[in-house]
Amino acid sequence: MFVMVAAGGLMATAQLAPIAKDFKIIDVPVDIMGLVLPALTFALESVGILALYHYGHNPILFVVLTGLVFFAWGEIYSLFPSTCADTFGGKYAASNAGMLYTAKGTASLLVPLSSVLAAATGSWQAVVIAASVVNAVAALMAWFVLRPMRRRHIERSRELL
C-alpha cells in the first residue's frame, strides 16, 4: 500500500513542471493574498489528482489542487510508521521504518513510467487515471485487508499476554 500511494504522489509531484508547461500556465503569475509568483512556484510548496487534470488549466486552481495532492500524499509518512509501531511495538521500529523507506524507493522507480506513459499517449490523462486508481486500490486495501489483519494480530498479541 505504501508503494502504491507513494508512487502516485511521486508521479504527480515529479511531473508538475511538464504538466504546467503542457497546460500553458508554467509562467502565468498567480496572486494569492498579495503574494505574486508563477503558478508552478506556488504549487511546489503546497497541496486532488483527477481535479488537477480537469481543472489545472486555470493557474489558481493548479496551485490549489497541487497543494491538495501534496497534502493527501504526505500522510503516508506519518500514518504508516505509526501503524507499524502501534501494531508491532517499538522493538522493531527501526527495521519497520527501513522497510517503509524501501517501499518509497521502490515507488520512485515507477516515476519514469509516468513520463513514458504520457509520451506514448500524448496526454497526462492515463497517468492521472493510473495514479487515481492505484490510490483508490490502496485505500480499499487499508479498509478490507490491513484493518482486519491488524485487528487479528492485536487480538492474538493480547491472548499471549
C-alpha positions as CSV (number, residue, x, y, z in Angstrom):
1,M,0.0,0.0,0.0
2,F,2.9,2.3,0.8
3,V,4.4,1.7,-2.6
4,M,1.1,2.4,-4.3
5,V,0.4,5.7,-2.5
6,A,4.0,6.8,-2.7
7,A,4.2,6.0,-6.5
8,G,1.0,8.1,-7.2
9,G,2.3,11.0,-5.1
10,L,5.8,10.9,-6.5
11,M,4.4,10.7,-10.1
12,A,2.2,13.7,-9.5
13,T,4.9,15.8,-7.8
14,A,7.8,14.8,-10.1
15,Q,5.8,15.7,-13.2
16,L,4.4,19.1,-12.1
17,A,6.7,21.2,-14.3
18,P,5.9,19.2,-17.5
19,I,2.2,19.3,-16.6
20,A,2.2,23.0,-16.0
21,K,4.1,23.5,-19.3
22,D,1.6,21.4,-21.2
23,F,-1.3,23.3,-19.6
24,K,0.5,26.5,-20.7
25,I,0.5,28.0,-17.2
26,I,4.1,27.5,-16.1
27,D,4.9,31.2,-16.2
28,V,1.5,32.6,-15.5
29,P,1.6,34.9,-12.4
30,V,-0.8,34.0,-9.6
31,D,-1.8,36.4,-6.9
32,I,-2.8,34.8,-3.6
33,M,-3.2,37.1,-0.6
34,G,-0.9,39.7,-2.2
35,L,1.9,37.3,-2.9
36,V,2.5,37.0,-6.7
37,L,4.5,34.1,-8.0
38,P,4.4,31.9,-11.2
39,A,1.8,29.1,-10.8
40,L,4.4,26.3,-10.6
41,T,6.5,28.1,-7.9
42,F,3.4,28.3,-5.7
43,A,2.4,24.7,-6.3
44,L,5.8,23.2,-5.4
45,E,5.4,24.3,-1.8
46,S,1.6,23.4,-1.5
47,V,-1.3,20.7,-1.6
48,G,-6.8,16.1,-6.0
49,I,-5.2,14.2,-8.8
50,L,-8.3,14.0,-11.0
51,A,-9.3,17.5,-10.2
52,L,-5.9,18.7,-11.1
53,Y,-6.2,17.1,-14.5
54,H,-9.7,18.5,-15.1
55,Y,-9.2,22.0,-13.7
56,G,-5.5,22.5,-13.6
57,H,-5.5,24.6,-16.7
58,N,-6.6,27.5,-14.5
59,P,-3.4,28.8,-12.8
60,I,-5.1,29.5,-9.4
61,L,-6.8,26.0,-9.4
62,F,-3.4,24.5,-10.4
63,V,-1.9,26.0,-7.3
64,V,-4.7,24.9,-5.0
65,L,-5.1,21.4,-6.4
66,T,-1.4,20.6,-6.4
67,G,-1.5,21.7,-2.8
68,L,-4.2,19.2,-2.1
69,V,-2.2,16.5,-3.9
70,F,0.8,17.1,-1.7
71,F,-1.5,17.2,1.4
72,A,-3.2,13.9,0.6
73,W,0.1,12.2,-0.3
74,G,2.2,13.3,2.6
75,E,0.1,11.5,5.2
76,I,1.8,8.2,4.4
77,Y,4.9,9.4,6.2
78,S,3.0,9.7,9.5
79,L,0.3,7.0,9.2
80,F,2.4,4.1,8.0
81,P,5.2,4.4,10.7
82,S,2.6,4.9,13.5
83,T,0.5,2.0,12.3
84,C,3.6,-0.2,12.3
85,A,4.6,1.0,15.7
86,D,1.1,0.5,17.1
87,T,0.9,-3.0,15.6
88,F,4.3,-4.4,16.2
89,G,5.6,-2.3,19.0
90,G,8.8,-0.2,19.4
91,K,11.2,-3.2,19.4
92,Y,11.4,-3.4,15.6
93,A,10.6,0.3,14.8
94,A,13.9,0.9,13.0
95,S,13.5,-2.2,10.9
96,N,9.9,-1.4,10.0
97,A,10.9,2.2,9.1
98,G,13.6,0.8,6.9
99,M,11.1,-1.3,5.1
100,L,8.8,1.7,4.6
101,Y,11.5,3.7,3.1
102,T,12.5,0.8,0.9
103,A,8.9,1.0,-0.3
104,K,9.3,4.7,-1.0
105,G,12.4,3.9,-3.1
106,T,10.5,1.2,-5.0
107,A,7.8,3.7,-5.7
108,S,10.3,6.2,-7.0
109,L,11.4,3.6,-9.6
110,L,7.8,3.8,-11.1
111,V,8.0,7.6,-11.6
112,P,9.8,7.4,-15.0
113,L,7.0,5.2,-16.3
114,S,4.7,8.2,-16.0
115,S,6.8,10.1,-18.5
116,V,6.8,7.1,-20.8
117,L,3.0,6.8,-20.5
118,A,2.4,10.5,-21.1
119,A,4.7,10.5,-24.1
120,A,3.1,7.3,-25.5
121,T,-0.5,8.6,-25.2
122,G,0.3,12.3,-25.8
123,S,-1.6,13.3,-22.7
124,W,-1.4,13.2,-18.9
125,Q,-4.9,11.6,-18.7
126,A,-3.5,8.0,-18.5
127,V,-1.0,9.0,-15.8
128,V,-3.6,10.8,-13.7
129,I,-6.1,7.9,-14.0
130,A,-3.4,5.3,-13.1
131,A,-2.4,7.4,-10.1
132,S,-6.0,7.8,-9.0
133,V,-6.8,4.1,-9.4
134,V,-3.7,3.0,-7.6
135,N,-4.6,5.3,-4.7
136,A,-8.2,4.0,-4.6
137,V,-6.9,0.4,-4.5
138,A,-4.6,1.3,-1.7
139,A,-7.5,2.9,0.2
140,L,-9.6,-0.2,-0.3
141,M,-6.7,-2.4,0.8
142,A,-6.4,-0.3,4.0
143,W,-10.0,-0.9,4.8
144,F,-10.5,-4.5,3.7
145,V,-7.1,-6.1,4.1
146,L,-4.9,-4.1,6.6
147,R,-7.7,-3.3,9.1
148,P,-8.8,-6.9,9.6
149,M,-5.3,-8.2,9.5
150,R,-4.2,-5.7,12.1
151,R,-7.2,-6.5,14.3
152,R,-6.3,-10.2,14.2
153,H,-2.7,-9.5,15.0
154,I,-3.6,-7.3,18.0
155,E,-6.1,-9.9,19.3
156,R,-3.5,-12.7,19.1
157,S,-1.0,-10.5,20.9
158,R,-3.5,-9.9,23.7
159,E,-4.1,-13.6,24.1
160,L,-0.4,-14.3,24.5
161,L,-0.3,-11.8,27.5
